[in-house]
Every structure is written in C-alpha cells, then in structure tokens.
Amino acid sequence: MNELPQEQVNAVAAMAARLRLLQAELSDRPAEVRAQELKGEIDRATRSLSAADRRAFMNALAGQFPRWGEGSTGESSNGSAPAPAPVASKPPPPPGPADAPKLASEIAALWPVLTEDLRQQVRAALGQALPAPSAGSADARAADWRKLLGLNPDDPVDGGKAMELALAIMSLSVNIDRVVCGVWKETNAQGEFRRAENLKLIAGQFLRGWAGAGSDKMQGEVNDLQLLLYALLKAIQLFPNMFADKHLARFDPAVIAANTGAAGERGTSWFGDSNKVANAKCWEEYLRLMKDYDKNTLTDEVKGMLTDEVYKVLRQRKK
C-alpha cells in the first residue's frame, strides 16, 4: 500500500468526518439511498487520483470504519468505491473520553471548508463545554475585522493572521507616534498643547492589564495621535498659500510703493533713471522691513504659522 502524504492523510480524515455527518443526516432514508449518496461522495473525492493513490486512499479510509473495511481492500473489483455499510439499526455507543482527540481532529480537518453558519452551529453544539472566546480573541472580534476591511459576512477571519496584522499595524503606529511627537515638540516649543511619546508605553500597560490602562485609555491615546497627525498634515497642506499671502502683504513692490506714497505700478523698477526719490523711499522701506529679518527669524515665523494652524484645526476638531 502506498504511503499517504500528510495532505492525503488530512483528506482521509476530512472524508471520514464528512461520511459520518452524511450518515447522520440520512439516517431516516432507505439504506439504498444512503449507500448511493455515500458512494457518490467518495467517488467525487477520489476522481482525480491515480489508481495506486486511490487504492491507498480507500484503504486508509476503510481504516476509519473498521466494520466496513473488515476483510476488504476498500475498493470493489470494478475499481469503484464500495457502498459503505448501511447505518446499523442499533445506534453505536456514544464516543467516550478516549475518542475526544479523534473527534477534534475530524472537526479540525473539516473546519476550513465549513461556512460561517456551520461554524456557529458547531460552536453552539459544543455549548458550555469549551470556554467562550475572550473579548479580544479573533473569533470574538471577527465581525469587527469584517466591517473594518469590507469583508463579506461569511468570510473567515484567521486568528493567526489577525494577530500578524495587528502587530504590523502596532509597529507602524509606534513609529508614527515617535516621528509625530518629535516634529511637534520642535515646532511647538512654547505651546500649550504638548504630547509625549506615550503610545508604546500605554500599549504595554494595556497588554499587561494595568489598572488605569484599560480600553478607554488605550483608545484615547490612539485618538490623540490620530488628531495631532491630522492637524499637522492639514496645516502643511494649507501652509504654502498662507505663507505666500503673508509674504506678498509685506514685500510686494506695489504694497511698499503704496505704503511710502511713491507712484508706480506693481513690477515697476525702483532703480530706473526717473522717480529716483520715490524709488529711494521704496528701497528704504524695504530695508526697514528686512531689519533684523534673518534665517532664524524666518524659521521662527514659519514655525509660528504652522503651530497656529495646527491649533486652529485641533480646536475645530475637538468641538
């Protein structure tokens, strides 16, 4: 007999579980109908196998049903699957404690192909025998994942994958918190709204179950980071126009000419041969405006404009 690969071993276990389930579902049907349905199920499962693999599969499947496989190779002489023995009129004894691992492996083998509705039925059948999923487990939060990611209601949510995704997002969030807090600390050196790099600390306390670091505290920390990040990005988006307006309001030649009473239109040279007096006044006004206006002053002005806009957004969003 051919040695079955692990994939086929799992397939045999899944088929055995499927046949038992089908037998139970058809228990009130005539024996001929049950035999035909079970035979069809096996034929469909083994249709794509080679003759040698089919024999190995059928022998392994026969081992799952000792009474059926007794004295048989697990396959009829014409190469088709034998009709499994009809359900005995006397029901078999209920499985005992020693059967629990086998039953669990059969359920595990079937689990990937079950719909969410069937999974719920299995959970309901187990009832109070197993501990209920904790509030933060993948099963308990599956509906939240589906809603957030736009999945279908019956799409499976793999608990291990959900944990991998949560870790990746947490890593991203901690790095964003570090960068955002560093930028804001430098930009908002004297401001009232401060934010420490707390997300990593609070998340660690939350996972360890510290008092005062519950779900509300964790969500509040996430919300604060999200709000500050939004305000910074919004301020950066608006800043170019704000700076251009402020710069032109002070240094536009037409504005300087108007402030000094000098005649001339926007763009007129201040250094032409005519209107030398007016041009000199404009130049003197420009020098006055630029007095004490160096790189540091301009840097502080830019930071101040950004900070003011961030505070404006923060106040609007917190209303």
Phi, psi and omega in degrees: 000135181294142175286127182277135172292163184302325180299319179287326175301316178296322180295322178297315179298319179294320179294318178300317178295320179296319180294319178297318179296319180293321177300318180294320181293329184258017187298336181265007180263160178301153183301323181296321179293316179299314182298319181295317180295317181293318178298318179297322179297317180292316181301318180295323183287333186251005186302322186272359183276152172289167182301316181294316180294326179295317178299317179297319179297314183294322177296318178294321179293322178299326178296340177281346181229080188307317183293323180291318185279352185300121178071018182229153176275356180090004182210141180285167183295335180271006175090355179268164181291137178289155176286121179301151181302138179297159180298131181295146180296329177266118184298145179293157179296149179297149180298145179260183181305326182292340180275351186302313180300322180293317178298319180296320180293326178293318177296318180297323180292326180278336190307316183299335183260000179280144172286166179297326179296315178294324177297319178296323178295320178297315179299318180295322180295323178291330175058228184274003182294330179248149177297141179295149178301139177292162186300333183259004183287165181297321180296317182292329183255013182301319180297324179294318178298316181298317181294315183295321186260004177069034179277165176286154183301330182259008177292134178289150176239110182284124183298319179294318178294322178298321179292319177300316180295318180297320179294319179296317180292322179295319177299316178298317183295319179297319179293320177297318180300318180297314182292313182298316180295322178295316179296315183292324179298319180286321183285325187249050187301323185249005187283167182276330182273107180250155174215121176275163179280080192257345189302314181298317181295311182295321179298319178296317177296322180298315181293330180274358176075030180294145173295137181085000179233051181275195183299319181296318179296316180296315180294323177297321179295317178297318180296320179297316179296316180298318181294315181294319178298317178298315182297318179296314180294322179294319179296319178296322179296320184274342190299315184306312179294321180298314182294319180298316180298316182292320180296314181292329179295338180256320192247002175300128180308321180295322179293316179297317179298319180293321181292332181264355183079009181280143178283162176133153180261167178303130178093351178293134180295138177275354190241024178284177181287334180262163177055041183297326180293314180298318180295322178296320178298318179298317180296318179297321179294320178297317178297322179296317180295326183273357179298133181061022181251092183241193183300316181295319179297316180295320178299314179297322180296316179297314178300318180297318179295317178296315181299316179301318181290322177298314179298323179298315179294318180300316181294321179294318184286335182273353179293000000 
